[in-house]
């Protein structure tokens, strides 16, 4: 795979279509399939998922193709269908990096895809343009966010980062406690350590003057993008602006390293106050980035009868998880 060429042709690509993500999944014994389309003009990284409700093929933030070229689209869907049948998959789940316009939604419908009952890879997010100056980025923040960033500085909250195994294990312990408070399912330690080994990842920690941890963030970098992929916090984060200090430090570091955008990775859809991500949405949008809505995950049905069973299970699961 010529990843530098793919990044050049598809600047919207992120780590979920990268060789590093393939390596990570392989280390977790997930079967990974990569396919170049039209002599390298398109590309798809696919993962075979063995779920109890049915085996399926997952294409997160892909495939990376020219979605305006009907010939390429047809060839891509045909090849993906062929692979899914070979792997005995019930369906294919994909979420292209396409804005959720009426035209794009119609495009996916016209090629036989059905809207998935579950989300895949941060369909609603906040994207910060790192090409702007630090002064511009501060000016674009919500006033309260800017106040908290400055308050963190006055309180001498410091931010450190490391890729050490010890810190990843510490992060996992804190995230498990965070998940219990906020009612979400965290990744297991095995997955986190695989992300540490295979991805360009680091954990940031905001701490008090006397070295007490306040907030944690797992940052993954690939191509032109940095991603605020996972987070955790201690009880101190309720009264101290640790998370604000952390994100501001990440923004400054990514700028220095030459990244062009920072994906804050997951907010609630508009007008859904009971959504699981509603609580973090105000925090993330306060940093003044662009709210982006990608097309939702779509399914390519391979086995209709088995897929209907999966559809029923996932529809119930979505309601229970407030997604």
KANOR-V237354 format. One record per pair of residues at least 12 apart in sequence whose C-alpha atoms are under 10 Angstrom apart, sorted by the first residue. I is the first residue (numbers start at 0). GAP is how many residues later the second one is. D is the distance in whole Angstrom. If there is no record, write none. Layout:
BEGIN
i=[I,I]
gap=[GAP,GAP]
d=[D,D]
END
This chain:
BEGIN
i=[0,0,0,0,0,0,0,1,1,1,1,2,2,2,2,2,3,3,4,4,5,5,5,5,5,5,5,5,5,6,6,6,6,7,7,8,8,8,8,8,8,9,9,9,9,9,9,9,9,10,10,10,10,11,11,11,11,11,11,11,11,11,12,12,12,12,12,12,12,12,12,12,13,13,13,13,13,13,13,13,13,13,13,13,13,14,14,14,14,14,14,14,14,14,14,14,14,15,15,15,15,15,15,15,15,15,16,16,16,16,16,16,16,16,16,16,16,16,17,17,17,17,17,17,18,18,18,18,19,19,19,19,19,19,20,20,20,20,20,20,20,21,21,21,21,21,21,22,22,22,22,22,23,23,23,23,23,23,23,23,23,24,24,24,24,24,24,25,25,25,26,26,26,26,26,26,27,27,27,27,29,29,29,29,30,30,30,30,30,30,30,31,31,31,31,31,31,31,32,32,32,32,32,32,32,33,33,34,34,34,34,34,35,35,35,35,36,36,36,36,36,36,36,36,37,37,37,37,37,39,40,40,40,40,41,41,41,41,41,41,41,41,41,42,42,42,42,42,43,43,43,43,43,43,43,43,43,43,44,44,44,44,44,44,44,45,45,45,45,45,45,45,45,45,45,45,46,46,46,46,47,47,47,47,47,48,48,49,50,51,52,52,52,52,52,52,52,52,52,53,53,53,53,53,53,53,53,53,54,54,54,54,54,54,54,54,54,54,55,55,55,55,55,55,55,55,55,55,55,55,55,55,56,56,56,56,56,56,56,56,56,56,56,56,56,56,56,57,57,57,57,57,57,57,57,57,58,58,58,58,58,58,58,58,58,58,59,59,59,59,59,59,59,59,59,60,60,60,60,60,60,60,60,60,60,60,61,61,61,61,61,61,62,62,62,62,62,62,62,63,63,63,63,64,64,66,66,66,66,66,66,67,67,69,69,72,72,72,73,76,76,76,76,79,79,80,80,80,81,83,83,83,84,84,87,87,88,88,88,88,88,89,89,89,89,89,89,89,89,89,89,90,90,90,90,90,90,90,90,90,91,91,91,91,91,91,92,92,92,92,92,92,92,92,92,92,92,92,93,93,93,93,93,93,93,93,93,93,93,93,94,94,94,94,94,94,94,94,94,94,94,94,94,95,95,95,95,95,95,95,95,95,96,96,96,96,96,96,97,97,97,97,97,98,98,98,98,98,98,99,99,99,99,99,99,99,100,100,100,101,103,103,104,104,104,104,107,107,107,107,108,110,111,111,111,111,112,112,112,112,112,113,113,113,113,113,113,114,114,114,114,114,114,115,115,115,115,115,115,115,115,116,116,116,116,116,116,116,116,116,116,116,116,116,116,116,117,117,117,117,117,117,117,117,117,117,118,118,118,118,118,118,119,119,119,120,120,120,120,120,120,121,121,121,121,121,121,121,121,121,121,121,121,122,122,122,122,122,122,122,122,122,122,122,123,123,123,123,123,123,123,123,123,123,123,123,123,124,124,124,124,124,124,124,124,124,124,124,124,124,124,124,124,125,125,125,125,125,125,125,125,125,125,125,125,125,125,125,125,125,126,126,126,126,126,126,126,126,126,126,126,126,126,126,126,126,127,127,127,127,127,127,127,127,127,127,127,127,127,127,127,128,128,128,128,128,128,128,128,128,128,128,129,129,129,129,129,129,129,129,129,129,129,129,129,129,130,130,130,130,130,131,131,131,132,132,133,133,133,133,135,136,136,136,136,136,136,137,137,137,138,138,139,139,139,139,140,140,140,140,140,140,141,141,141,141,141,141,142,142,142,143,143,143,144,144,144,144,144,144,144,144,144,145,145,145,145,145,146,146,147,147,147,147,147,147,148,148,148,148,148,148,148,148,148,148,149,149,149,150,150,150,150,150,151,151,151,151,151,151,151,151,151,152,152,152,154,154,154,154,154,155,155,155,155,155,156,156,156,156,156,156,156,156,156,156,156,156,156,156,157,157,157,157,157,157,157,157,157,157,157,158,158,158,158,158,158,158,158,158,158,158,158,158,158,158,158,158,159,159,159,159,159,159,159,159,159,160,160,160,160,160,160,160,160,160,160,160,160,161,161,161,161,161,161,162,162,162,162,162,162,162,162,163,163,163,163,163,164,164,164,164,166,166,166,166,166,167,167,167,167,167,167,167,167,168,168,168,168,169,170,170,170,170,170,170,170,170,170,170,170,170,170,171,171,171,171,171,171,171,171,171,171,172,172,172,173,173,173,173,173,173,173,174,174,174,174,174,174,174,174,174,174,175,175,175,175,176,176,176,176,177,177,177,177,177,178,178,178,181,181,181,182,182,183,183,183,184,185,185,185,186,191,191,194,194,195,195,198,198,198,198,199,199,199,199,199,200,200,200,200,200,200,200,200,201,201,201,201,201,202,202,202,202,202,202,202,202,203,203,203,203,203,203,203,203,203,203,204,204,204,204,204,204,204,204,204,205,205,205,205,205,205,205,205,205,205,206,206,206,206,206,206,206,207,207,207,211,211,212,212,212,212,212,212,213,213,213,213,213,213,213,213,213,213,213,213,213,214,214,214,214,214,214,214,214,214,214,214,214,214,214,214,214,215,215,215,215,215,215,215,215,215,215,216,216,216,216,216,216,216,216,216,217,217,217,218,218,218,218,218,218,219,219,220,220,220,220,221,222,222,222,223,223,223,223,223,223,224,224,224,224,224,224,224,225,225,225,225,225,225,225,225,225,225,225,226,226,226,226,226,226,227,227,227,227,227,227,227,228,228,228,228,229,229,229,230,242,243,243,243,243,246,246,246,246,247,249,260,261,262,262,262,263,263,263,263,263,263,264,265,265,265,265,265,266,266,266,266,266,266,266,266,266,266,267,267,267,267,268,268,268,268,269,271,271,273,273,274,274,274,274,275,275,275,276,276]
gap=[17,18,33,34,35,39,42,17,34,38,41,14,15,16,40,220,14,219,35,36,12,30,34,35,36,37,58,59,217,57,215,216,217,215,216,31,32,33,55,56,57,31,32,33,54,55,56,87,213,53,212,213,214,49,50,52,85,86,211,212,213,249,48,49,50,51,83,84,209,210,211,212,46,47,48,83,206,207,208,209,210,211,212,213,249,45,46,184,185,205,206,207,208,209,210,211,212,29,30,43,44,45,46,105,183,206,17,26,27,28,29,42,43,44,45,46,47,205,16,26,27,181,204,205,15,26,179,180,175,177,178,179,180,202,24,173,174,177,178,179,201,12,23,24,25,176,177,171,172,174,175,176,167,168,169,170,171,172,173,174,175,22,23,166,169,170,173,21,168,172,163,164,167,168,170,171,162,163,166,167,17,18,19,20,15,16,17,18,19,26,56,13,14,15,16,17,25,26,12,13,14,15,24,26,50,12,13,28,41,44,45,48,27,28,29,40,26,27,28,35,36,38,39,42,27,33,34,37,38,25,23,24,25,31,20,21,22,23,24,25,30,31,34,19,20,21,22,33,15,16,17,18,19,20,21,32,36,50,13,14,15,16,17,18,19,12,13,14,16,17,34,37,38,46,47,48,12,13,45,46,36,39,40,41,44,40,43,39,259,258,37,253,254,256,257,258,259,260,261,34,35,36,37,249,252,253,255,256,29,32,33,34,35,36,37,251,252,255,28,29,31,32,33,34,35,36,37,243,244,245,246,251,23,24,26,27,28,30,31,32,33,34,35,36,37,242,243,26,33,34,35,36,37,62,239,241,21,33,34,35,36,37,61,62,238,239,33,34,35,36,37,60,61,62,237,33,34,35,36,37,59,60,61,62,233,236,31,32,33,34,35,36,13,14,17,31,32,33,34,12,32,33,34,31,32,29,30,31,37,40,41,36,39,37,41,34,35,38,37,34,35,36,223,12,220,219,220,221,220,216,217,218,217,218,214,215,212,213,214,217,218,210,211,212,213,214,215,216,217,218,220,208,209,210,211,212,213,215,216,219,21,206,207,208,209,210,20,21,22,23,25,26,27,204,205,206,207,208,19,21,22,25,26,27,201,202,203,204,205,206,20,21,24,25,26,27,28,199,200,201,202,203,204,12,24,25,27,198,199,200,201,202,24,26,196,197,198,199,25,195,196,197,198,24,193,194,195,196,197,23,24,192,193,194,195,196,192,193,194,193,190,191,189,190,191,193,187,190,191,192,189,189,186,187,188,189,184,185,186,187,188,182,183,184,185,186,187,180,181,182,183,184,185,180,181,182,183,184,195,198,199,179,180,181,182,193,194,195,196,197,198,199,200,201,202,206,178,179,180,181,193,196,197,199,200,205,176,177,178,179,199,204,176,177,178,108,144,145,173,175,176,107,141,142,143,144,145,146,170,171,172,174,175,142,143,144,145,146,169,170,171,172,173,174,140,141,142,143,144,145,146,167,168,169,170,171,172,138,139,140,141,142,143,144,156,159,160,164,165,166,167,168,169,136,137,138,139,140,141,155,158,159,160,161,162,163,164,165,166,167,98,99,100,134,135,136,137,138,157,158,160,161,162,163,164,165,12,97,98,123,132,133,134,135,136,157,159,160,161,162,163,96,122,126,130,131,132,133,134,159,160,161,94,95,96,121,122,124,125,126,128,129,130,131,132,159,124,127,128,129,130,123,128,129,119,122,114,117,118,121,152,111,114,115,150,151,152,110,149,150,148,149,146,147,148,149,143,144,145,146,147,148,140,141,143,144,145,146,143,144,145,139,142,143,96,99,137,138,139,140,141,142,143,98,102,140,141,142,94,97,92,93,94,95,96,97,92,93,94,95,96,97,98,99,100,138,91,94,95,89,90,91,93,94,54,56,88,89,90,91,92,93,94,88,89,92,53,54,85,86,87,51,52,53,54,89,49,50,51,52,53,54,55,56,57,83,84,85,88,89,47,48,49,50,51,53,55,84,87,88,91,45,46,47,48,49,54,55,56,57,83,84,86,87,88,89,90,91,43,44,45,46,47,56,86,89,90,41,42,43,44,45,55,56,57,58,85,88,89,39,40,41,42,43,56,33,34,37,38,39,40,41,55,29,32,33,38,39,27,28,31,32,35,36,37,38,49,21,24,25,27,28,34,35,50,20,21,23,24,46,18,21,32,33,34,44,45,46,47,59,60,61,62,14,15,16,17,18,20,21,44,59,60,15,16,59,39,41,42,57,58,59,60,12,13,40,41,42,55,56,57,58,59,12,13,56,57,55,56,57,58,53,54,55,56,57,52,53,54,94,95,97,93,138,92,93,137,136,44,45,46,43,26,38,23,25,22,24,20,21,22,23,19,20,21,22,26,17,18,19,20,21,25,26,28,15,16,17,18,19,13,14,15,16,17,25,27,28,12,13,14,15,27,39,42,43,45,46,12,13,26,27,28,37,38,40,41,27,31,35,36,37,38,39,40,41,43,29,30,33,35,36,38,39,28,32,34,22,24,20,21,22,23,24,29,18,19,20,21,22,23,24,25,26,27,28,29,32,16,17,18,19,20,21,22,23,25,26,27,28,29,30,31,32,14,15,16,17,18,21,26,27,30,31,12,13,14,15,16,26,29,30,33,12,13,14,12,28,31,43,44,45,42,43,33,38,41,42,37,36,37,38,30,34,35,36,37,38,29,33,34,35,36,37,38,24,25,28,29,33,34,35,36,37,38,39,23,34,35,36,37,38,19,22,34,35,36,37,38,34,35,36,37,34,35,36,12,40,39,40,42,43,15,17,37,40,39,12,28,27,26,27,29,17,20,21,23,25,27,19,12,14,15,18,26,12,13,14,15,16,17,18,24,25,26,12,13,14,55,12,22,24,54,23,50,51,48,49,44,46,47,48,45,46,47,45,46]
d=[9,8,8,9,8,9,9,9,10,8,10,9,7,7,10,9,10,8,9,9,9,10,8,8,8,8,8,10,10,10,9,6,8,9,10,10,8,9,9,9,9,9,9,10,7,8,9,10,10,10,8,7,9,9,10,9,7,9,9,8,8,10,7,8,10,7,10,8,9,7,8,8,10,8,10,9,9,8,6,6,8,6,8,9,10,10,9,8,9,8,7,5,7,10,8,9,9,8,10,9,6,6,8,9,10,9,9,9,7,5,8,8,7,7,7,8,8,10,10,10,8,9,8,9,9,9,9,9,9,9,6,5,8,9,9,10,8,7,7,10,10,8,7,9,8,9,10,9,9,9,6,8,8,10,9,6,6,9,8,5,7,8,10,9,8,9,9,9,10,10,10,9,7,10,9,8,8,7,7,10,7,6,7,9,8,6,5,8,10,10,10,7,6,5,6,9,9,10,6,5,6,8,9,10,9,6,9,9,9,9,9,10,10,10,10,9,10,9,8,8,10,8,7,9,9,10,7,8,9,10,9,7,8,9,10,8,5,4,7,10,8,10,8,8,6,5,6,9,7,9,9,6,5,6,8,9,9,10,8,6,8,9,7,7,9,6,5,8,9,9,9,10,10,9,10,9,7,9,10,10,9,8,10,8,9,9,10,9,10,9,9,8,9,7,5,9,10,8,9,10,7,6,8,10,7,8,9,7,10,9,7,5,6,8,9,10,10,10,8,10,9,8,5,6,5,6,7,10,10,10,9,10,9,10,9,6,10,8,9,6,8,7,5,6,8,10,9,10,9,6,5,6,9,9,10,9,10,8,6,5,7,8,9,10,9,10,8,6,6,7,9,7,6,10,9,7,5,5,5,9,8,7,9,9,9,9,10,6,6,4,6,9,8,9,10,7,8,6,8,10,7,8,10,9,10,9,10,9,9,9,10,10,9,10,10,10,10,8,8,8,9,10,9,8,9,8,9,7,10,9,10,7,7,9,9,9,9,7,8,10,10,9,7,5,5,8,9,6,6,10,9,6,6,5,5,7,9,9,7,10,9,8,5,5,7,7,9,9,9,7,10,10,8,7,6,5,6,9,9,10,9,10,8,10,10,9,6,6,6,8,10,9,9,6,8,10,8,8,7,6,4,6,9,10,10,10,10,8,7,8,8,9,10,9,10,6,7,10,10,9,5,6,9,9,7,6,4,6,9,9,10,9,6,5,4,7,9,8,8,9,10,7,10,7,9,10,9,8,10,10,9,9,10,9,7,8,10,6,5,5,8,10,9,5,5,7,8,9,7,6,4,6,9,7,5,5,6,9,8,9,9,9,8,8,9,10,7,9,9,6,6,9,9,7,10,10,9,7,9,10,9,7,8,9,7,8,10,6,6,9,9,8,7,6,9,10,8,8,10,9,8,10,9,9,6,5,8,10,10,9,8,9,10,9,7,8,9,9,8,6,5,7,6,8,10,8,6,6,7,6,9,7,6,5,6,9,9,7,6,5,5,5,8,9,9,9,9,9,8,6,5,7,8,8,6,5,7,7,7,9,7,7,10,9,8,6,5,5,6,9,10,10,9,7,6,5,6,8,10,9,9,9,5,5,6,7,10,10,10,9,9,5,5,7,8,10,8,7,4,6,9,10,10,9,9,6,5,7,9,9,7,8,10,9,10,7,9,8,6,9,8,7,5,5,7,10,7,9,8,6,7,9,9,10,10,9,10,9,7,9,10,10,9,10,8,7,9,9,8,8,9,8,9,7,5,8,10,8,6,5,4,8,10,10,8,5,6,6,8,9,10,10,8,10,9,7,10,8,9,9,6,7,9,9,10,8,8,10,10,10,9,6,9,9,6,8,7,9,9,5,6,9,9,7,10,10,9,9,8,9,7,10,9,9,10,9,8,6,7,9,7,6,9,9,10,8,8,8,9,9,10,9,7,6,10,10,7,6,5,6,9,9,10,10,9,9,8,7,7,9,8,6,5,7,7,9,10,9,8,8,9,7,5,4,6,9,10,10,9,9,8,10,7,6,9,10,7,9,8,6,5,7,8,10,9,9,10,6,5,4,6,9,9,9,9,10,10,10,9,9,6,6,7,9,10,7,9,9,7,5,6,9,10,10,8,10,8,9,10,7,8,9,9,7,9,9,10,8,7,7,10,8,9,7,9,7,10,8,8,10,9,9,8,10,9,10,7,8,9,10,9,7,9,8,8,8,6,10,8,10,10,10,8,10,9,9,10,9,9,9,6,7,7,9,10,10,9,10,9,7,5,7,9,9,10,8,10,8,9,8,10,9,6,6,7,9,10,8,10,9,10,9,8,9,8,10,8,10,9,10,10,9,9,10,10,9,10,9,10,7,8,8,8,6,5,7,10,7,6,4,6,9,9,9,10,8,6,5,7,9,7,6,5,6,9,10,9,9,6,5,6,7,9,10,7,9,9,8,7,9,10,9,9,8,9,9,7,9,9,9,5,7,9,7,6,9,9,10,10,10,7,10,9,9,9,9,8,9,9,8,7,9,8,9,8,9,6,5,7,5,5,9,10,8,8,5,8,10,8,6,4,6,9,8,6,10,9,9,5,5,9,9,7,10,8,6,5,6,9,10,9,7,8,10,7,6,4,7,9,8,8,8,9,5,6,9,9,10,8,10,10,10,10,10,9,8,9,10,9,8,9,10,10,8,5,5,7,9,9,9,6,6,5,6,7,9,9,7,10,7,8,6,5,6,9,10,10,9,6,5,6,6,9,9,8,6,5,6,9,8,7,6,9,10,8,10,9,9,8,9,10,9,10,9,9,9,9,9,10,9,9,10,10,10,7,9,10,9,10,9,10,9,8,9,10,9,7,5,9,10,8,8,9,10,10,8,6,9,8,9,10,8,9,10,10,9,7,9,10,9,5,6,7,5,6,9,8]
END
